Amino acid sequence: MAIVGTAVAAFAAFILGLWKVVYPYSYMKPINLDRFDDDKYCLIDVRDYILSHRMPYEKAKNIPLSYLGRQTREKEVCDKDIVVLAEDRKAARLAVKILMKQRKQQIYYMTVTS
């Protein structure tokens, strides 16, 4: 009986761990903006300051990923739909996890390669 309880607990821990990895993907959606609409989207650039300066993206608010958690705790980042501009999908996923703590909504992402 104890073996079954241990197996169930291990399975539940596995599912919980898997959910923490998969959960942000349910809110992430790729987007490709040729023209940026200020009225509909708020563009947040989570690349570091150097990359953001080298390859600027017009109308993007630069909040590096390392500062994003602090910024979201202090104030609301944006009141519109959010588009995260990141180096790769992994950085976008981390940004989405941080932003989801503030509010649960669809968050779009774009990746920019150098």
Z-matrix of the N, CA and C atoms (Angstrom, degrees):
N
C 1 1.448
C 2 1.527 1 110.64
N 3 1.332 2 116.85 1 -38.09
C 4 1.463 3 120.80 2 -179.91
C 5 1.526 4 110.91 3 -68.20
N 6 1.328 5 116.88 4 -31.33
C 7 1.465 6 120.69 5 179.16
C 8 1.531 7 109.92 6 -67.20
N 9 1.329 8 117.21 7 -41.12
C 10 1.459 9 121.28 8 179.15
C 11 1.527 10 109.81 9 -64.55
N 12 1.322 11 118.07 10 -42.75
C 13 1.465 12 122.19 11 178.60
C 14 1.519 13 111.48 12 -63.17
N 15 1.327 14 116.80 13 -39.86
C 16 1.455 15 121.31 14 178.17
C 17 1.526 16 110.81 15 -67.05
N 18 1.324 17 116.05 16 -40.46
C 19 1.470 18 120.26 17 178.91
C 20 1.524 19 111.04 18 -65.48
N 21 1.312 20 116.76 19 -40.59
C 22 1.463 21 120.53 20 178.62
C 23 1.529 22 110.11 21 -65.77
N 24 1.318 23 116.96 22 -41.74
C 25 1.469 24 120.84 23 178.60
C 26 1.528 25 111.04 24 -64.83
N 27 1.317 26 117.14 25 -40.05
C 28 1.467 27 120.63 26 178.41
C 29 1.520 28 110.59 27 -66.25
N 30 1.337 29 116.71 28 -40.58
C 31 1.463 30 120.35 29 178.35
C 32 1.528 31 110.91 30 -64.97
N 33 1.326 32 117.00 31 -41.49
C 34 1.466 33 120.93 32 178.66
C 35 1.530 34 110.78 33 -64.20
N 36 1.321 35 117.02 34 -39.57
C 37 1.475 36 120.59 35 177.50
C 38 1.521 37 110.29 36 -65.42
N 39 1.318 38 117.09 37 -39.16
C 40 1.464 39 121.19 38 177.63
C 41 1.525 40 111.03 39 -62.90
N 42 1.320 41 116.61 40 -46.13
C 43 1.470 42 121.30 41 179.94
C 44 1.524 43 110.07 42 -63.92
N 45 1.313 44 117.84 43 -41.57
C 46 1.466 45 121.20 44 177.99
C 47 1.518 46 110.80 45 -63.42
N 48 1.312 47 117.82 46 -42.96
C 49 1.464 48 121.57 47 177.46
C 50 1.509 49 111.58 48 -64.11
N 51 1.314 50 117.21 49 -40.99
C 52 1.464 51 121.57 50 177.83
C 53 1.525 52 110.60 51 -65.74
N 54 1.330 53 117.10 52 -38.46
C 55 1.457 54 121.57 53 179.88
C 56 1.536 55 111.01 54 -63.91
N 57 1.309 56 117.34 55 -38.61
C 58 1.462 57 120.42 56 179.25
C 59 1.521 58 111.88 57 -64.96
N 60 1.312 59 117.04 58 -28.60
C 61 1.459 60 121.21 59 178.39
C 62 1.521 61 110.65 60 -82.22
N 63 1.330 62 117.89 61 -41.06
C 64 1.457 63 122.51 62 -174.27
C 65 1.526 64 111.98 63 -83.24
N 66 1.316 65 119.11 64 -29.89
C 67 1.459 66 123.69 65 -173.09
C 68 1.527 67 113.98 66 -52.18
N 69 1.342 68 120.54 67 -47.68
C 70 1.468 69 118.78 68 179.39
C 71 1.521 70 112.92 69 -61.04
N 72 1.322 71 117.77 70 -29.47
C 73 1.463 72 120.11 71 179.76
C 74 1.519 73 111.65 72 -65.20
N 75 1.333 74 117.36 73 -26.15
C 76 1.451 75 118.79 74 179.76
C 77 1.528 76 111.45 75 -70.85
N 78 1.312 77 117.63 76 -21.49
C 79 1.455 78 121.73 77 178.31
C 80 1.530 79 112.53 78 -100.79
N 81 1.313 80 117.98 79 -11.86
C 82 1.467 81 122.03 80 -179.08
C 83 1.521 82 110.35 81 -87.22
N 84 1.311 83 115.32 82 138.23
C 85 1.456 84 119.45 83 176.24
C 86 1.520 85 107.92 84 -143.27
N 87 1.338 86 118.19 85 126.89
C 88 1.465 87 119.27 86 179.33
C 89 1.521 88 110.74 87 -69.36
N 90 1.322 89 115.42 88 147.82
C 91 1.460 90 121.16 89 179.04
C 92 1.522 91 108.01 90 -145.47
N 93 1.300 92 115.92 91 148.77
C 94 1.459 93 121.12 92 176.61
C 95 1.520 94 107.48 93 -126.33
N 96 1.306 95 116.43 94 108.52
C 97 1.458 96 121.00 95 -177.64
C 98 1.516 97 110.24 96 -99.92
N 99 1.302 98 116.15 97 111.75
C 100 1.467 99 119.31 98 172.74
C 101 1.523 100 109.39 99 -79.37
N 102 1.305 101 115.22 100 -44.04
C 103 1.463 102 121.08 101 174.77
C 104 1.517 103 107.23 102 -118.37
N 105 1.308 104 115.94 103 132.20
C 106 1.461 105 120.74 104 -177.44
C 107 1.523 106 109.43 105 -92.65
N 108 1.323 107 117.09 106 128.02
C 109 1.457 108 122.73 107 -179.66
C 110 1.526 109 108.67 108 -102.14
N 111 1.341 110 116.27 109 108.09
C 112 1.469 111 121.24 110 -179.13
C 113 1.523 112 113.42 111 -61.89
N 114 1.317 113 116.61 112 -30.75
C 115 1.460 114 119.99 113 -176.71
C 116 1.521 115 112.54 114 -73.09
N 117 1.319 116 116.95 115 -26.06
C 118 1.463 117 120.58 116 -174.83
C 119 1.531 118 113.66 117 -102.18
N 120 1.339 119 116.50 118 -36.68
C 121 1.459 120 120.16 119 -173.10
C 122 1.522 121 112.07 120 -122.82
N 123 1.307 122 113.84 121 153.60
C 124 1.456 123 122.70 122 170.96
C 125 1.532 124 105.74 123 -118.22
N 126 1.323 125 117.47 124 118.98
C 127 1.458 126 122.02 125 -175.86
C 128 1.523 127 109.66 126 -95.46
N 129 1.325 128 116.32 127 120.70
C 130 1.457 129 122.12 128 179.79
C 131 1.520 130 108.29 129 -115.21
N 132 1.312 131 115.60 130 117.98
C 133 1.462 132 123.11 131 -179.92
C 134 1.525 133 107.73 132 -92.36
N 135 1.343 134 117.50 133 112.25
C 136 1.462 135 120.81 134 -176.95
C 137 1.528 136 112.24 135 -99.00
N 138 1.336 137 116.78 136 10.30
C 139 1.460 138 119.32 137 175.04
C 140 1.527 139 108.70 138 -73.08
N 141 1.327 140 117.06 139 160.85
C 142 1.462 141 119.14 140 179.52
C 143 1.534 142 109.88 141 -68.10
N 144 1.330 143 114.93 142 168.12
C 145 1.468 144 120.13 143 -174.37
C 146 1.523 145 112.77 144 -60.39
N 147 1.317 146 117.48 145 -36.71
C 148 1.469 147 120.63 146 -176.70
C 149 1.531 148 110.47 147 -67.27
N 150 1.325 149 117.23 148 -49.86
C 151 1.470 150 120.11 149 178.30
C 152 1.522 151 111.68 150 -63.45
N 153 1.299 152 116.07 151 -38.88
C 154 1.455 153 119.68 152 179.16
C 155 1.529 154 111.45 153 -65.24
N 156 1.321 155 116.21 154 -34.81
C 157 1.463 156 120.47 155 178.78
C 158 1.532 157 111.24 156 -74.32
N 159 1.336 158 116.97 157 -39.22
C 160 1.470 159 120.76 158 179.95
C 161 1.521 160 112.42 159 -67.20
N 162 1.313 161 115.92 160 -41.84
C 163 1.462 162 121.87 161 -178.94
C 164 1.529 163 108.89 162 -124.27
N 165 1.324 164 117.09 163 74.10
C 166 1.472 165 118.66 164 -176.78
C 167 1.528 166 111.73 165 -68.29
N 168 1.289 167 114.97 166 148.57
C 169 1.456 168 121.62 167 176.19
C 170 1.523 169 107.04 168 -117.86
N 171 1.316 170 115.46 169 123.07
C 172 1.453 171 120.87 170 -173.86
C 173 1.529 172 111.97 171 -58.02
N 174 1.299 173 116.33 172 134.73
C 175 1.461 174 125.65 173 175.91
C 176 1.524 175 114.04 174 67.62
N 177 1.319 176 117.86 175 19.78
C 178 1.462 177 120.81 176 178.82
C 179 1.519 178 109.62 177 -94.40
N 180 1.310 179 115.72 178 140.27
C 181 1.461 180 122.14 179 175.24
C 182 1.525 181 106.48 180 -93.61
N 183 1.331 182 116.95 181 116.03
C 184 1.463 183 120.64 182 -176.18
C 185 1.521 184 110.80 183 -86.22
N 186 1.322 185 115.49 184 112.00
C 187 1.462 186 122.98 185 173.00
C 188 1.522 187 105.29 186 -129.30
N 189 1.338 188 117.85 187 99.59
C 190 1.469 189 119.16 188 -179.32
C 191 1.529 190 111.86 189 -55.40
N 192 1.307 191 115.04 190 149.83
C 193 1.454 192 121.52 191 -177.32
C 194 1.522 193 112.38 192 -54.11
N 195 1.323 194 116.83 193 -35.85
C 196 1.465 195 120.17 194 -179.24
C 197 1.531 196 112.35 195 -68.93
N 198 1.314 197 118.65 196 -20.00
C 199 1.465 198 122.43 197 179.43
C 200 1.529 199 112.69 198 -103.80
N 201 1.308 200 117.73 199 -8.26
C 202 1.461 201 121.48 200 -172.34
C 203 1.526 202 112.75 201 -62.66
N 204 1.320 203 117.60 202 -41.65
C 205 1.462 204 120.51 203 179.35
C 206 1.506 205 112.19 204 -60.71
N 207 1.306 206 116.99 205 -43.17
C 208 1.460 207 122.07 206 179.44
C 209 1.535 208 110.56 207 -65.97
N 210 1.319 209 116.45 208 -42.10
C 211 1.468 210 120.54 209 179.76
C 212 1.531 211 111.10 210 -63.14
N 213 1.331 212 117.00 211 -40.62
C 214 1.468 213 119.41 212 -178.42
C 215 1.522 214 111.72 213 -72.27
N 216 1.325 215 118.25 214 -27.80
C 217 1.465 216 119.86 215 176.18
C 218 1.520 217 111.27 216 -73.18
N 219 1.331 218 117.19 217 -34.83
C 220 1.458 219 120.90 218 -176.56
C 221 1.521 220 113.09 219 -77.03
N 222 1.324 221 117.25 220 -39.89
C 223 1.465 222 120.42 221 -177.93
C 224 1.518 223 109.68 222 -157.99
N 225 1.334 224 114.75 223 165.65
C 226 1.460 225 119.28 224 177.04
C 227 1.521 226 108.87 225 -72.69
N 228 1.306 227 116.05 226 132.60
C 229 1.459 228 121.53 227 -175.80
C 230 1.522 229 110.73 228 -71.65
N 231 1.314 230 116.98 229 -44.00
C 232 1.465 231 120.36 230 -175.94
C 233 1.523 232 108.88 231 -159.49
N 234 1.330 233 116.49 232 150.42
C 235 1.463 234 120.12 233 178.57
C 236 1.525 235 112.86 234 -104.94
N 237 1.342 236 117.30 235 3.55
C 238 1.464 237 122.40 236 178.54
C 239 1.529 238 109.12 237 -107.85
N 240 1.323 239 116.76 238 -175.39
C 241 1.463 240 120.59 239 173.41
C 242 1.525 241 108.54 240 -64.96
N 243 1.321 242 116.55 241 138.53
C 244 1.456 243 121.49 242 -174.37
C 245 1.521 244 110.28 243 -101.89
N 246 1.330 245 114.54 244 135.41
C 247 1.461 246 121.90 245 171.15
C 248 1.525 247 106.25 246 -117.46
N 249 1.325 248 116.58 247 120.13
C 250 1.457 249 122.28 248 179.17
C 251 1.524 250 108.28 249 -92.85
N 252 1.304 251 116.21 250 127.83
C 253 1.458 252 122.99 251 176.67
C 254 1.527 253 106.79 252 -104.52
N 255 1.334 254 117.62 253 114.70
C 256 1.458 255 121.50 254 -174.01
C 257 1.523 256 110.93 255 -133.48
N 258 1.341 257 115.02 256 166.73
C 259 1.469 258 120.96 257 178.30
C 260 1.520 259 111.42 258 -69.04
N 261 1.327 260 116.38 259 -40.76
C 262 1.453 261 121.11 260 -178.92
C 263 1.525 262 109.55 261 -149.68
N 264 1.317 263 115.54 262 178.09
C 265 1.460 264 120.70 263 -176.55
C 266 1.528 265 112.33 264 -67.48
N 267 1.310 266 117.07 265 -31.47
C 268 1.464 267 120.64 266 179.87
C 269 1.528 268 110.24 267 -65.78
N 270 1.315 269 117.38 268 -45.16
C 271 1.465 270 120.90 269 177.72
C 272 1.526 271 110.47 270 -64.50
N 273 1.320 272 116.96 271 -37.95
C 274 1.462 273 120.14 272 177.52
C 275 1.527 274 110.81 273 -63.68
N 276 1.338 275 116.57 274 -40.56
C 277 1.463 276 120.13 275 179.07
C 278 1.526 277 111.33 276 -63.66
N 279 1.334 278 117.28 277 -41.03
C 280 1.461 279 120.13 278 177.49
C 281 1.522 280 111.21 279 -63.84
N 282 1.317 281 116.67 280 -41.12
C 283 1.467 282 120.50 281 178.20
C 284 1.524 283 110.74 282 -64.03
N 285 1.329 284 117.05 283 -40.93
C 286 1.460 285 120.58 284 179.15
C 287 1.523 286 110.54 285 -64.06
N 288 1.323 287 118.04 286 -40.43
C 289 1.473 288 120.92 287 177.56
C 290 1.520 289 110.61 288 -59.75
N 291 1.320 290 116.94 289 -41.46
C 292 1.464 291 120.99 290 179.71
C 293 1.525 292 110.58 291 -68.19
N 294 1.317 293 116.73 292 -45.12
C 295 1.464 294 120.65 293 -178.10
C 296 1.523 295 112.60 294 -68.29
N 297 1.338 296 117.23 295 -29.59
C 298 1.461 297 120.43 296 179.44
C 299 1.513 298 112.19 297 -68.76
N 300 1.322 299 118.13 298 -21.84
C 301 1.461 300 120.07 299 176.52
C 302 1.521 301 110.61 300 -66.36
N 303 1.336 302 115.97 301 -28.13
C 304 1.460 303 120.65 302 179.84
C 305 1.520 304 111.09 303 -80.62
N 306 1.311 305 116.92 304 -46.15
C 307 1.459 306 120.46 305 179.47
C 308 1.524 307 110.15 306 -156.81
N 309 1.303 308 114.61 307 145.06
C 310 1.462 309 121.12 308 -179.38
C 311 1.519 310 108.53 309 -93.70
N 312 1.301 311 116.73 310 108.00
C 313 1.450 312 122.29 311 177.51
C 314 1.517 313 108.72 312 -159.33
N 315 1.308 314 116.26 313 168.77
C 316 1.461 315 121.24 314 176.87
C 317 1.522 316 108.84 315 -66.14
N 318 1.324 317 117.09 316 130.34
C 319 1.456 318 122.36 317 177.54
C 320 1.526 319 106.66 318 -123.62
N 321 1.300 320 115.51 319 127.85
C 322 1.465 321 121.61 320 -179.55
C 323 1.519 322 109.47 321 -93.82
N 324 1.324 323 116.47 322 158.54
C 325 1.463 324 119.25 323 177.84
C 326 1.516 325 110.27 324 -141.95
N 327 1.322 326 114.37 325 152.14
C 328 1.461 327 123.11 326 173.73
C 329 1.514 328 106.78 327 -132.59
N 330 1.314 329 116.71 328 141.50
C 331 1.465 330 119.95 329 175.49
C 332 1.509 331 109.02 330 -106.95
N 333 1.325 332 114.38 331 142.49
C 334 1.467 333 121.55 332 179.75
C 335 1.508 334 106.90 333 -125.04
N 336 1.305 335 117.14 334 122.00
C 337 1.454 336 120.77 335 177.05
C 338 1.517 337 109.75 336 -99.46
N 339 1.305 338 114.99 337 148.46
C 340 1.472 339 118.61 338 -178.00
C 341 1.506 340 111.95 339 -91.63
